[in-house]
Every structure is written in structure tokens, then in C-alpha cells.
Amino acid sequence: MRKNVVLISASVAILAYLVYIVLSEKPFAIKFQEPKPPYPYHTEEVQFKNDQAGITLSGTLTIPEKDGNFPAVVLITGSGPQNRNEEVFGHKPFLVIADYLTRQGFAVLRYDDRGVGQSTGNFMTATSQDFAADAESAMAYLKSRKEINLEKMGVAGHSEGGLVAAIAASRSKDISFVISLAGPGVTGIEVMTLQAELIARAGGVDEKGIAMLKKINQETTDILRKSTDTTQHDRIREGSHAELPRANATSRTNQRAVF
């Protein structure tokens, strides 16, 4: 398990670096689809505990009305440290989704990842299994609310959150449905390798750079699969950061359209 986590984190590090070099620092404008208050439903800031991990998670619960009994869904973020709105590149997809679902009669709980925003804990040392435990804690919190229909509670996960949602559902009898939003259908290393290549191409990296990236990813995968020495991950990551080509300024500007 430890080796698999480190294997994926090596690719995540390379992918994150590529995202960094192809994006400019220009602030993003507020998106037109972002809902604005006042909302036609009840909104409440909440906290709940993952007692096993000894952490407190903070989030937002939206309910169609203060009185009633409603089906509920917990939103689970994708890879990387994310706040409750899954805010990225100026977009707040979980805010938009929660707003829509609540208007359609669902109670929705979204929360900051552990170690992010108002949630305690350490994100960097957590695995997908840990995030699934956080989602289970969110479900346990919903069970304590009189407004929630206990027979109609589920989870919706985006990207890696789709994987986390499936893990949580396999362990909890309280979860009656699972929604996967662009969740992985192949292994984590395959996902990260393809994403790294696509982001590099969109950022203007040439074929020589793409070939170098593929070589680094393959070497990283081979070494970490064969060795129990996880410290090699750090040496590979440092070397890859030094060798990866930088995209030009024009490509960094155009990258906004890709995302």
C-alpha cells in the first residue's frame, strides 16, 4: 500500500509542476455560473469529526428547507488539496453543483479536505483510504440530522473523488448510491501519466520534452515498483523538476481555455 501511494505521488508531483509552469499568475474573473446569495434554501456552516484520525472537518450543508426530510449527497473532491467548493482556476464546481442539487430537493454536504481551509489534519500524508474515512465521517454526521432521509444518502466524487466514493461505499451500509464524476476507470499511474502528457502538450512542450517526460515517468514507475526504498521518490522528483522543459509565455496564457 505504501509503495502504491508513493508511486502515484511521484506522478502527481510531476503533474503539479507541469500545471504550475503553464499557468500565468493573472487573477481569474468571477465565473458567470457562480450562484449569488441570497439563496432560496437554508445554508449552514458545519463541523464534524473523524475520530479515527483525530481531526475535525469543516464544511457547508445546504438544505432545501429548514423543516422536512430530504435525500442527501456528500461531495468528495478530486486529487490535490481542495476546499469545499473544489475551487480551481477561478471555478467553483462544487458550489455550482451544490446549488443546483439543493434547488432540486437534495440536502448537500461539501467540506474542506483535511488540512485545507478550516479543516484540521495533514493532507500530504493522507491516502485515498484516509479520504474515504473522511467521507464516511461526513455520512455519519448527516445521520445525526433530523432533516436527512437516512434511506436516501449517497456520495458524489469528482476525479480521484470517484475512487474515494467507491471505497467509502464498499465499507459503509449507509451509502445507498454512488455518483462518479470523471472518476478513474484505469489504474492511478495510467491516469497520471496520460494527464501529464496532455497538460504538457497543451502548454506548448515539444516532442523532445514529451519524450523526456514519458521517460521520467516510466523510470519512476519501474524503480518504485521494484524497490521498497521509497526515498528514491524524492531524488527522482528533484531530478525531473530540473530537467522538465518550460512552456513559453504564450502557451501559459492559452492554457486557461484548456481548463
Beta strands, then each sheet from edge to edge (+ up, - down):
strand 1: 42-50
strand 2: 55-63
strand 3: 70-76
strand 4: 107-111
strand 5: 148-158
strand 6: 177-181
sheet 1: 1+ 2- 4+ 3+ 5+ 6+
end
